[in-house]
Each structure stands twice: as structure tokens, then as C-alpha cells.
Amino acid sequence: MLLTVSLAMMLAASPAADPVGAGRKAYSQCLASQIQPSLEKKLTLGDFQSSMKKACADKEVPFHAAIVAADKADGMSEKAAQADADDQISEYVDKITSEYEDYNKPG
């Protein structure tokens, strides 16, 4: 019984979910999930990028907003926070695009 009470107290005291971490996970999973179907459809690189952007827009928006909010809470200006969020999203898109290119290489 004591263990149950202790566990319940620990769970109640757990910090709220990290919106940046949750957004990062959802966005990166969405991007990665676009590779295989796009390979099967034999999409060009440009079509893949366009398709990926559309498919993951609903994950990108909250991830971007979470980064901006966290950066501003840490004292960044709006402009710097927006640039940081844009950079982070670009890094994920570039990574998945690079993976798609690697899978598409003849070999």
C-alpha cells in the first residue's frame, strides 16, 4: 500500500509534458514515415519534399510554436526565437531529405 501511495505521489509531482520534446518527436516521426511510401511511389526529390511538407504541416506548426515559446521564455527576442525554430525545422527536413536521396541512389 505504501508503494502505491508513493508511486501515485511521484506521478502527481511529475513535470508537465515538454511541449518542445513532444513536438520534436511527433514532427520527426511524421517526416520519417513519409520515406517508404514516397519510395514506393517513386516520387522525385522535389515531389517528395512537397508531399512531406504537406503531410507533416499539422505537426510542424505546434513544434515551431513550442520552440518559439520556449526560446522566448528563456529570454530570446521574437525574431531570434522564430529564426531558431525555422533552423531546427530545416535541419529535420534536410536530414530526412538526405535519407530519401540515399535510398534513391542506384546501387
TIRO-2110 file (N, C-alpha, C; in Angstrom, 1 decimal):
// TIRO-2110
0.8, -1.2, 0.0, N, 1, A
0.0, 0.0, 0.0, CA, 1, A
0.9, 1.3, 0.0, C, 1, A
1.9, 1.2, 0.8, N, 2, A
2.8, 2.4, 0.9, CA, 2, A
3.5, 2.6, -0.5, C, 2, A
3.8, 1.6, -1.2, N, 3, A
4.4, 1.7, -2.5, CA, 3, A
3.4, 2.4, -3.5, C, 3, A
2.2, 2.0, -3.4, N, 4, A
1.2, 2.5, -4.3, CA, 4, A
1.0, 4.0, -4.0, C, 4, A
1.0, 4.4, -2.8, N, 5, A
0.8, 5.8, -2.4, CA, 5, A
2.1, 6.6, -2.9, C, 5, A
3.2, 6.1, -2.7, N, 6, A
4.5, 6.7, -3.1, CA, 6, A
4.5, 6.9, -4.6, C, 6, A
4.1, 5.9, -5.4, N, 7, A
4.0, 5.9, -6.8, CA, 7, A
3.0, 7.0, -7.3, C, 7, A
1.9, 7.0, -6.7, N, 8, A
0.9, 8.0, -7.0, CA, 8, A
1.4, 9.4, -6.8, C, 8, A
2.1, 9.6, -5.7, N, 9, A
2.6, 10.9, -5.4, CA, 9, A
3.7, 11.3, -6.4, C, 9, A
4.6, 10.4, -6.8, N, 10, A
5.6, 10.7, -7.8, CA, 10, A
5.0, 11.1, -9.1, C, 10, A
3.9, 10.3, -9.5, N, 11, A
3.3, 10.6, -10.8, CA, 11, A
2.6, 12.0, -10.7, C, 11, A
2.0, 12.3, -9.6, N, 12, A
1.3, 13.6, -9.5, CA, 12, A
2.3, 14.7, -9.5, C, 12, A
3.5, 14.5, -9.0, N, 13, A
4.6, 15.5, -8.9, CA, 13, A
5.4, 15.6, -10.2, C, 13, A
5.1, 14.7, -11.2, N, 14, A
5.9, 14.8, -12.4, CA, 14, A
5.7, 16.1, -13.1, C, 14, A
6.7, 16.6, -13.8, N, 15, A
6.6, 17.8, -14.5, CA, 15, A
5.7, 17.6, -15.7, C, 15, A
5.0, 18.7, -16.1, N, 16, A
4.1, 18.6, -17.3, CA, 16, A
5.0, 18.2, -18.5, C, 16, A
4.3, 17.6, -19.4, N, 17, A
4.9, 17.2, -20.7, CA, 17, A
5.7, 18.3, -21.3, C, 17, A
6.9, 18.0, -21.8, N, 18, A
7.7, 19.0, -22.5, CA, 18, A
7.1, 19.3, -23.9, C, 18, A
6.5, 20.4, -24.2, N, 19, A
5.9, 20.6, -25.5, CA, 19, A
7.0, 20.6, -26.6, C, 19, A
8.2, 21.1, -26.4, N, 20, A
9.2, 21.0, -27.4, CA, 20, A
9.6, 19.6, -27.7, C, 20, A
9.8, 18.8, -26.7, N, 21, A
10.2, 17.4, -26.8, CA, 21, A
9.1, 16.6, -27.5, C, 21, A
7.9, 16.8, -27.1, N, 22, A
6.7, 16.1, -27.7, CA, 22, A
6.5, 16.5, -29.2, C, 22, A
6.7, 17.8, -29.4, N, 23, A
6.6, 18.3, -30.8, CA, 23, A
7.7, 17.8, -31.7, C, 23, A
8.9, 17.8, -31.1, N, 24, A
10.1, 17.3, -31.9, CA, 24, A
9.8, 15.8, -32.3, C, 24, A
9.4, 15.0, -31.3, N, 25, A
9.1, 13.6, -31.6, CA, 25, A
8.0, 13.4, -32.6, C, 25, A
6.9, 14.1, -32.5, N, 26, A
5.8, 13.9, -33.4, CA, 26, A
6.2, 14.4, -34.8, C, 26, A
6.9, 15.5, -34.9, N, 27, A
7.3, 16.0, -36.2, CA, 27, A
8.4, 15.1, -36.9, C, 27, A
9.4, 14.7, -36.1, N, 28, A
10.4, 13.8, -36.7, CA, 28, A
9.8, 12.4, -37.1, C, 28, A
8.9, 11.9, -36.4, N, 29, A
8.2, 10.6, -36.7, CA, 29, A
7.4, 10.8, -38.0, C, 29, A
6.7, 11.9, -38.1, N, 30, A
5.9, 12.2, -39.3, CA, 30, A
6.8, 12.3, -40.5, C, 30, A
7.9, 13.0, -40.4, N, 31, A
8.8, 13.2, -41.6, CA, 31, A
9.3, 11.8, -42.0, C, 31, A
9.8, 11.0, -41.0, N, 32, A
10.4, 9.7, -41.3, CA, 32, A
9.4, 8.8, -41.9, C, 32, A
8.2, 8.9, -41.5, N, 33, A
7.1, 8.0, -42.0, CA, 33, A
6.8, 8.3, -43.5, C, 33, A
7.3, 9.4, -44.0, N, 34, A
7.0, 9.7, -45.4, CA, 34, A
8.0, 9.0, -46.4, C, 34, A
9.1, 8.5, -45.9, N, 35, A
10.1, 8.0, -46.8, CA, 35, A
9.6, 6.8, -47.6, C, 35, A
9.2, 5.7, -46.9, N, 36, A
8.8, 4.5, -47.6, CA, 36, A
7.7, 4.6, -48.6, C, 36, A
6.6, 5.3, -48.2, N, 37, A
5.5, 5.4, -49.2, CA, 37, A
6.0, 6.2, -50.4, C, 37, A
6.8, 7.2, -50.2, N, 38, A
7.3, 8.0, -51.3, CA, 38, A
8.3, 7.2, -52.2, C, 38, A
9.1, 6.4, -51.6, N, 39, A
9.9, 5.5, -52.4, CA, 39, A
9.1, 4.5, -53.3, C, 39, A
8.0, 4.0, -52.7, N, 40, A
7.2, 3.1, -53.4, CA, 40, A
6.5, 3.8, -54.5, C, 40, A
6.1, 5.1, -54.4, N, 41, A
5.5, 5.9, -55.4, CA, 41, A
6.5, 6.4, -56.4, C, 41, A
7.8, 6.2, -56.1, N, 42, A
8.9, 6.7, -57.0, CA, 42, A
8.8, 8.2, -57.2, C, 42, A
8.6, 8.9, -56.1, N, 43, A
8.5, 10.4, -56.2, CA, 43, A
9.9, 11.0, -56.5, C, 43, A
9.9, 12.0, -57.3, N, 44, A
11.1, 12.8, -57.5, CA, 44, A
11.4, 13.5, -56.1, C, 44, A
12.6, 14.0, -56.0, N, 45, A
13.1, 14.6, -54.8, CA, 45, A
12.1, 15.8, -54.5, C, 45, A
11.9, 16.6, -55.5, N, 46, A
11.0, 17.8, -55.3, CA, 46, A
9.6, 17.4, -54.9, C, 46, A
9.1, 16.4, -55.5, N, 47, A
7.7, 15.9, -55.1, CA, 47, A
7.7, 15.3, -53.7, C, 47, A
8.8, 14.6, -53.4, N, 48, A
8.9, 14.1, -52.0, CA, 48, A
8.9, 15.2, -51.0, C, 48, A
9.7, 16.3, -51.2, N, 49, A
9.8, 17.4, -50.3, CA, 49, A
8.4, 18.1, -50.2, C, 49, A
7.7, 18.2, -51.3, N, 50, A
6.4, 18.9, -51.2, CA, 50, A
5.4, 18.0, -50.5, C, 50, A
5.4, 16.8, -50.8, N, 51, A
4.5, 15.8, -50.2, CA, 51, A
4.7, 15.7, -48.7, C, 51, A
6.0, 15.7, -48.3, N, 52, A
6.4, 15.6, -46.9, CA, 52, A
5.9, 16.8, -46.1, C, 52, A
6.2, 18.0, -46.7, N, 53, A
5.8, 19.3, -46.1, CA, 53, A
4.3, 19.3, -45.8, C, 53, A
3.5, 18.9, -46.8, N, 54, A
2.0, 18.9, -46.7, CA, 54, A
1.6, 17.9, -45.6, C, 54, A
2.2, 16.7, -45.7, N, 55, A
1.8, 15.6, -44.8, CA, 55, A
2.0, 15.9, -43.3, C, 55, A
3.1, 16.7, -43.1, N, 56, A
3.5, 16.9, -41.7, CA, 56, A
3.3, 18.4, -41.2, C, 56, A
2.5, 19.1, -42.0, N, 57, A
2.2, 20.5, -41.6, CA, 57, A
1.5, 20.6, -40.3, C, 57, A
0.6, 19.6, -40.0, N, 58, A
-0.1, 19.6, -38.7, CA, 58, A
0.8, 19.3, -37.5, C, 58, A
2.0, 18.8, -37.8, N, 59, A
2.9, 18.5, -36.7, CA, 59, A
4.0, 19.7, -36.6, C, 59, A
4.3, 20.3, -37.8, N, 60, A
5.3, 21.3, -37.8, CA, 60, A
4.8, 22.6, -37.1, C, 60, A
3.6, 23.0, -37.3, N, 61, A
3.1, 24.2, -36.7, CA, 61, A
3.2, 24.2, -35.2, C, 61, A
2.7, 23.2, -34.5, N, 62, A
2.8, 23.2, -33.0, CA, 62, A
4.3, 23.1, -32.5, C, 62, A
5.1, 22.3, -33.3, N, 63, A
6.5, 22.2, -32.9, CA, 63, A
7.2, 23.5, -33.0, C, 63, A
6.9, 24.2, -34.1, N, 64, A
7.5, 25.6, -34.3, CA, 64, A
7.1, 26.5, -33.2, C, 64, A
5.8, 26.5, -32.9, N, 65, A
5.3, 27.4, -31.8, CA, 65, A
5.9, 27.0, -30.5, C, 65, A
6.1, 25.7, -30.2, N, 66, A
6.7, 25.3, -28.9, CA, 66, A
8.1, 25.8, -28.8, C, 66, A
8.8, 25.7, -29.9, N, 67, A
10.2, 26.2, -29.9, CA, 67, A
10.3, 27.7, -29.6, C, 67, A
9.4, 28.4, -30.3, N, 68, A
9.4, 29.9, -30.1, CA, 68, A
9.0, 30.2, -28.7, C, 68, A
8.0, 29.6, -28.2, N, 69, A
7.6, 29.9, -26.8, CA, 69, A
8.7, 29.6, -25.8, C, 69, A
9.4, 28.4, -26.0, N, 70, A
10.5, 28.1, -25.0, CA, 70, A
11.6, 29.1, -25.1, C, 70, A
12.0, 29.4, -26.4, N, 71, A
13.1, 30.4, -26.6, CA, 71, A
12.7, 31.7, -26.0, C, 71, A
11.5, 32.2, -26.2, N, 72, A
11.1, 33.5, -25.6, CA, 72, A
11.1, 33.4, -24.1, C, 72, A
10.7, 32.3, -23.5, N, 73, A
10.7, 32.1, -22.1, CA, 73, A
12.1, 32.2, -21.5, C, 73, A
13.1, 31.8, -22.4, N, 74, A
14.5, 31.8, -22.0, CA, 74, A
15.1, 33.1, -22.3, C, 74, A
14.3, 34.1, -22.7, N, 75, A
14.9, 35.5, -22.9, CA, 75, A
15.2, 35.8, -24.3, C, 75, A
15.0, 35.0, -25.3, N, 76, A
15.3, 35.3, -26.7, CA, 76, A
14.3, 36.3, -27.2, C, 76, A
14.7, 37.1, -28.2, N, 77, A
13.7, 38.0, -28.8, CA, 77, A
12.8, 37.2, -29.8, C, 77, A
11.7, 37.8, -30.1, N, 78, A
10.8, 37.1, -31.1, CA, 78, A
11.5, 36.7, -32.4, C, 78, A
12.3, 37.7, -32.9, N, 79, A
13.0, 37.4, -34.2, CA, 79, A
14.0, 36.3, -34.0, C, 79, A
14.7, 36.2, -33.0, N, 80, A
15.7, 35.2, -32.8, CA, 80, A
15.0, 33.8, -32.5, C, 80, A
13.9, 33.9, -31.8, N, 81, A
13.2, 32.6, -31.5, CA, 81, A
12.6, 32.1, -32.8, C, 81, A
12.0, 32.9, -33.6, N, 82, A
11.5, 32.5, -34.9, CA, 82, A
12.6, 31.9, -35.8, C, 82, A
13.7, 32.5, -35.8, N, 83, A
14.9, 32.0, -36.6, CA, 83, A
15.4, 30.7, -36.1, C, 83, A
15.4, 30.5, -34.8, N, 84, A
15.8, 29.3, -34.2, CA, 84, A
14.9, 28.1, -34.5, C, 84, A
13.6, 28.4, -34.4, N, 85, A
12.5, 27.4, -34.8, CA, 85, A
12.7, 27.1, -36.3, C, 85, A
12.8, 28.1, -37.1, N, 86, A
13.0, 27.8, -38.6, CA, 86, A
14.2, 26.9, -38.8, C, 86, A
15.3, 27.3, -38.1, N, 87, A
16.5, 26.5, -38.3, CA, 87, A
16.4, 25.0, -37.9, C, 87, A
15.7, 24.8, -36.7, N, 88, A
15.5, 23.5, -36.2, CA, 88, A
14.7, 22.7, -37.2, C, 88, A
13.6, 23.3, -37.7, N, 89, A
12.7, 22.6, -38.6, CA, 89, A
13.5, 22.2, -39.9, C, 89, A
14.3, 23.2, -40.4, N, 90, A
15.0, 23.0, -41.6, CA, 90, A
16.0, 21.8, -41.4, C, 90, A
16.6, 21.7, -40.3, N, 91, A
17.5, 20.6, -40.0, CA, 91, A
16.9, 19.2, -40.1, C, 91, A
15.6, 19.1, -39.6, N, 92, A
14.9, 17.9, -39.7, CA, 92, A
14.5, 17.6, -41.1, C, 92, A
14.1, 18.6, -41.8, N, 93, A
13.7, 18.4, -43.2, CA, 93, A
14.9, 18.0, -44.1, C, 93, A
16.0, 18.7, -43.8, N, 94, A
17.3, 18.3, -44.6, CA, 94, A
17.7, 16.9, -44.3, C, 94, A
17.6, 16.5, -43.0, N, 95, A
18.0, 15.1, -42.7, CA, 95, A
17.2, 14.1, -43.4, C, 95, A
15.9, 14.3, -43.3, N, 96, A
15.0, 13.3, -44.0, CA, 96, A
15.2, 13.3, -45.5, C, 96, A
15.3, 14.5, -46.1, N, 97, A
15.6, 14.7, -47.5, CA, 97, A
16.8, 13.9, -47.9, C, 97, A
17.9, 14.1, -47.1, N, 98, A
19.1, 13.4, -47.4, CA, 98, A
19.0, 11.9, -47.3, C, 98, A
18.2, 11.4, -46.3, N, 99, A
17.9, 10.0, -46.2, CA, 99, A
17.2, 9.5, -47.5, C, 99, A
16.2, 10.3, -47.9, N, 100, A
15.4, 9.9, -49.1, CA, 100, A
16.4, 9.8, -50.3, C, 100, A
17.2, 10.8, -50.5, N, 101, A
18.2, 10.8, -51.6, CA, 101, A
19.1, 9.5, -51.5, C, 101, A
19.5, 9.2, -50.3, N, 102, A
20.4, 8.0, -50.1, CA, 102, A
19.7, 6.7, -50.6, C, 102, A
18.4, 6.6, -50.2, N, 103, A
17.6, 5.4, -50.5, CA, 103, A
17.4, 5.4, -52.0, C, 103, A
17.3, 6.5, -52.7, N, 104, A
17.0, 6.6, -54.1, CA, 104, A
18.3, 6.4, -55.0, C, 104, A
19.4, 6.4, -54.4, N, 105, A
20.7, 6.2, -55.2, CA, 105, A
20.7, 4.8, -55.8, C, 105, A
21.0, 4.8, -57.1, N, 106, A
21.1, 3.4, -57.7, CA, 106, A
22.3, 2.7, -57.1, C, 106, A
22.1, 1.4, -56.9, N, 107, A
23.2, 0.7, -56.3, CA, 107, A
22.9, -0.6, -56.1, C, 107, A
END
